[in-house]
Amino acid sequence: MLKKLQFNFSSLFSLLLLVVCLWAISNELREYNYHDLFLTLAKIPKQRLSGSIFLTALGYLVMVGYDLLGFSYIGRSLSWTKVAFTNFISSTFSNTIGFALLTGSAVRYRFYSSWGISAFAIAQVIAFANFTFWLGMFAVAGIVFLTNPLKVPSQLHLPFLTVRPVGILFLLLVGVYLLASLFIKQPIRVRLQEFRFPSLRISLTQIIVSSCDWILAAAVLYILLPPNIALSYLDFLGIYLLAMFAGVVSNVPGGLGVFETVILLLLSYRASAVSILGSMLAYRGVYYFLPLLLAGGMLGFYALRHSTKTLSNKSNN
């Protein structure tokens, strides 16, 4: 009886995720005019659009490394396909809907628990993945902000003229983390919980995986920018990281509004606001909308498959 209830709840939760997914898609499109969306995409050269889709697919593939490293960190194993399936759906929900600790975490708990992973182990993987996400941001932004500092727009009301101080702070945090991974071998107790630094090998891999994620995400938008804009990828990477950092900290779903505002403030003198907004519209369509649409289809297929299994089991009994 308990097993049947658990199985029914599993199917119900998958359907609930699908509904949330469809809501997120409609909410994403509500911000824009459908005609403008397709018109903007139609104006982008097919080669650039194909390149952005390829980079997006590569980026989401890299994100699977977050969870794979998390399982390696806790000393557990799970098949690559199950980890990739869960990570993809979790990442699309976290990126588009926001509130990663609620959306992405709920998805991970739903699927990993059904495959025999304990709640405590899942919590460790979630914490590890979220920390890895920020670790890569600190590493890439730290290097870019330090070596190629951009001026901070006065509209952001930050207490410094360039982002170089932020870059120094970010690199110090990364350095402290690596030193701790190298020298601190004993677990650290925080209240009733114990925290153990990963090995230096895992820590370095965290930085590499997350850095690749950020670099690829920026490349998706960069390749969609107006072709006449005179801007190197390195210069744009700093702008993208600052805008994305502001969007993530705001916790607005997908950084919607905050991200665009910072990009426009820093690029408005290089190209028209209309063309830049068109590129960002295409970017949201490729990097957020398409993966979410695919995740919705995967959830629908998963729910249908399990519903069919449930009916088959009932008929056999």
C-alpha positions in Angstrom: 0.0 0.0 0.0 2.8 2.4 1.0 4.7 1.6 -2.2 1.6 2.3 -4.3 1.1 5.6 -2.6 4.7 6.5 -3.1 4.4 5.6 -6.8 1.2 7.6 -7.3 2.9 10.6 -5.6 5.8 10.2 -7.9 3.6 10.5 -11.0 1.6 13.4 -9.4 4.8 15.3 -8.7 6.1 14.9 -12.2 2.8 16.3 -13.5 3.0 19.2 -11.1 6.5 20.0 -12.4 5.2 19.9 -15.9 2.4 22.4 -15.0 5.0 24.7 -13.4 7.2 24.4 -16.4 4.3 25.4 -18.8 3.5 28.3 -16.5 7.2 29.5 -16.6 7.2 29.3 -20.4 4.0 31.4 -20.7 5.3 33.8 -18.1 8.6 34.2 -20.0 6.8 34.9 -23.2 4.3 37.3 -21.6 7.1 39.8 -21.2 7.5 40.1 -25.0 5.3 40.3 -28.1 5.1 37.0 -30.0 5.6 38.8 -33.3 8.7 40.6 -32.0 10.1 37.4 -30.7 9.9 35.6 -34.1 10.9 38.7 -36.1 14.0 39.1 -34.0 15.0 35.5 -34.3 14.4 35.7 -38.1 16.8 38.5 -38.5 19.7 36.7 -36.8 22.0 34.9 -39.3 21.3 31.1 -39.3 25.0 30.4 -38.6 25.0 32.6 -35.5 21.7 31.1 -34.3 23.0 27.6 -34.8 26.2 28.5 -33.0 24.3 29.8 -30.0 22.1 26.7 -29.8 25.3 24.5 -30.0 26.9 26.6 -27.2 23.8 26.3 -25.1 23.7 22.5 -25.5 27.4 22.4 -24.6 26.8 24.6 -21.6 24.0 22.4 -20.2 26.1 19.4 -20.8 28.9 21.0 -18.7 26.4 21.7 -15.9 26.0 17.9 -15.4 29.5 18.1 -13.9 28.1 19.9 -10.9 26.1 16.9 -9.8 28.7 14.3 -10.9 31.3 16.1 -8.8 28.8 16.3 -5.9 28.3 12.5 -5.9 32.1 12.0 -6.1 32.5 14.4 -3.1 30.0 12.4 -0.9 31.4 9.1 -2.1 28.2 7.9 -3.8 27.6 6.8 -7.4 24.6 7.0 -9.7 24.3 6.3 -13.4 25.4 9.1 -15.7 22.0 9.2 -17.5 20.0 9.6 -14.3 22.3 12.4 -13.1 22.2 14.1 -16.5 18.4 13.9 -16.7 17.9 15.3 -13.2 20.6 18.0 -13.5 19.1 19.2 -16.8 15.6 19.6 -15.5 16.9 21.1 -12.3 19.1 23.6 -14.1 16.4 24.7 -16.5 14.0 25.4 -13.6 16.6 27.2 -11.6 17.8 29.3 -14.5 14.4 30.3 -15.7 12.1 30.4 -12.7 14.7 31.4 -10.1 14.8 30.6 -6.4 17.3 27.8 -7.1 17.2 26.4 -3.6 13.5 25.8 -3.9 13.0 24.9 -7.6 16.2 23.0 -8.5 16.4 21.4 -5.1 12.9 20.1 -5.3 13.6 18.5 -8.6 16.8 16.9 -7.4 15.1 15.6 -4.3 12.2 14.2 -6.3 14.3 12.2 -8.7 17.3 11.3 -6.6 15.2 10.0 -3.7 13.3 7.8 -6.1 16.6 6.2 -7.0 17.5 5.3 -3.4 19.7 8.4 -2.5 19.1 9.5 1.1 17.8 13.0 2.0 21.0 13.9 3.7 23.1 12.8 0.7 20.8 14.8 -1.6 21.2 17.9 0.6 25.0 17.5 0.3 24.9 17.3 -3.5 22.6 20.3 -3.7 24.9 22.4 -1.4 28.0 21.3 -3.3 26.4 22.1 -6.7 25.3 25.6 -5.6 28.7 26.3 -4.1 30.4 25.2 -7.3 28.2 27.6 -9.3 29.5 30.5 -7.2 33.0 29.3 -7.1 33.3 29.4 -10.9 31.7 32.9 -11.0 34.3 34.1 -8.4 37.2 32.6 -10.3 36.3 33.8 -13.8 35.0 37.2 -12.7 38.0 37.6 -10.4 40.5 37.2 -13.3 38.5 39.3 -15.8 37.7 42.1 -13.3 41.4 42.2 -12.2 43.1 42.1 -15.6 40.4 43.9 -17.7 38.5 46.1 -15.2 35.4 47.8 -16.6 34.0 51.1 -15.2 31.0 50.8 -13.0 27.9 52.8 -14.2 27.0 55.5 -11.8 23.4 54.3 -11.9 24.4 51.1 -10.0 25.4 53.3 -7.0 28.4 51.1 -6.1 31.2 52.5 -3.8 34.0 52.1 -6.4 34.7 53.3 -9.9 35.8 50.0 -11.5 35.2 46.4 -10.7 38.9 45.7 -9.9 38.3 45.7 -6.1 35.6 43.1 -6.6 37.9 41.0 -8.7 40.6 41.0 -6.0 38.0 40.0 -3.3 36.7 37.2 -5.5 40.2 35.8 -6.2 41.0 36.0 -2.4 37.9 33.9 -1.7 38.9 31.3 -4.3 42.5 31.2 -3.0 41.3 30.7 0.6 39.1 27.8 -0.5 41.9 26.1 -2.4 44.3 26.5 0.6 41.7 25.1 2.9 41.2 22.1 0.6 44.9 21.5 0.6 45.6 21.8 4.3 42.4 21.2 6.3 41.8 17.5 6.3 39.6 17.3 9.4 35.8 18.0 9.2 34.7 21.4 10.6 31.6 21.3 12.8 29.1 24.1 12.4 26.4 23.8 15.0 25.2 20.2 14.6 26.5 19.7 11.1 30.0 18.7 9.9 31.6 20.2 6.8 34.5 18.5 5.1 36.6 20.3 2.5 36.9 18.3 -0.8 40.3 17.2 -2.0 42.4 19.7 -4.0 41.7 17.7 -7.1 37.9 18.0 -6.7 38.2 21.7 -5.8 40.2 22.4 -8.9 37.7 20.5 -11.0 34.9 22.5 -9.4 36.5 25.7 -10.6 37.2 24.3 -14.1 33.6 23.0 -14.6 31.9 26.1 -13.3 34.2 28.4 -15.2 33.4 26.6 -18.4 29.7 27.0 -17.6 30.0 30.8 -17.2 32.3 31.2 -20.2 29.9 29.3 -22.5 26.8 31.1 -21.2 28.4 34.5 -22.0 29.4 33.2 -25.4 25.8 32.4 -26.2 24.8 36.0 -25.9 28.0 37.3 -27.4 27.5 35.4 -30.7 24.0 36.9 -30.9 25.1 40.5 -30.5 24.8 42.9 -33.5 27.7 42.1 -35.9 28.7 45.7 -36.1 29.3 46.1 -32.4 33.0 46.7 -31.7 33.6 44.6 -28.6 36.0 41.8 -27.9 34.8 38.6 -26.1 37.0 39.4 -23.1 35.5 42.9 -22.7 32.0 41.5 -23.1 32.7 38.7 -20.6 33.3 41.2 -17.8 30.0 43.0 -18.7 28.1 39.7 -18.8 29.5 38.6 -15.4 28.6 41.9 -13.7 25.1 41.9 -15.2 24.5 38.2 -14.3 25.9 38.7 -10.8 23.4 41.5 -10.3 20.6 39.4 -11.7 21.4 36.3 -9.6 21.7 38.4 -6.4 18.4 40.0 -7.1 16.8 36.5 -7.3 14.4 37.7 -9.9 13.5 34.7 -12.2 16.2 34.5 -14.8 17.5 37.9 -13.7 14.7 39.3 -15.9 15.0 43.1 -16.1 18.0 43.4 -13.9 20.3 41.6 -16.3 19.0 43.6 -19.3 19.3 46.9 -17.5 23.0 46.4 -16.7 23.8 45.2 -20.2 22.1 48.2 -21.7 23.9 50.6 -19.4 27.3 49.2 -20.4 26.6 48.7 -24.1 24.3 51.6 -25.1 27.1 53.7 -26.4 28.3 50.9 -28.7 25.0 50.1 -30.5 21.3 51.0 -30.5 19.2 49.9 -27.5 16.8 48.3 -29.9 19.4 46.0 -31.5 20.9 45.1 -28.1 17.4 44.3 -26.7 16.8 42.2 -29.8 19.9 40.2 -29.1 19.0 39.7 -25.5 15.5 38.6 -26.5 17.1 36.0 -28.8 19.4 35.0 -26.0 16.6 34.3 -23.6 14.8 32.4 -26.3 17.8 30.1 -26.9 19.3 29.8 -23.5 16.2 29.8 -21.3 13.1 29.1 -23.4 14.3 26.2 -25.6 15.8 24.2 -22.7 12.7 24.8 -20.6 10.5 23.6 -23.5 12.7 20.5 -23.8 12.6 19.9 -20.0 8.8 20.2 -20.1 8.7 17.6 -22.9 10.9 15.3 -20.9 8.8 15.7 -17.8 5.6 15.0 -19.8 7.2 11.8 -21.3 8.4 10.7 -17.8 5.0 11.3 -16.2 3.2 9.5 -19.1 5.7 6.6 -18.9 5.2 6.1 -15.1 1.4 6.5 -15.4 1.4 3.7 -18.1 3.5 1.5 -15.7 1.1 2.2 -12.9 -1.9 1.1 -15.0 0.0 -1.9 -16.2 0.8 -3.0 -12.7 -2.8 -2.5 -11.6 -4.0 -4.6 -14.5 -1.5 -7.4 -13.7 -2.6 -7.4 -10.1 
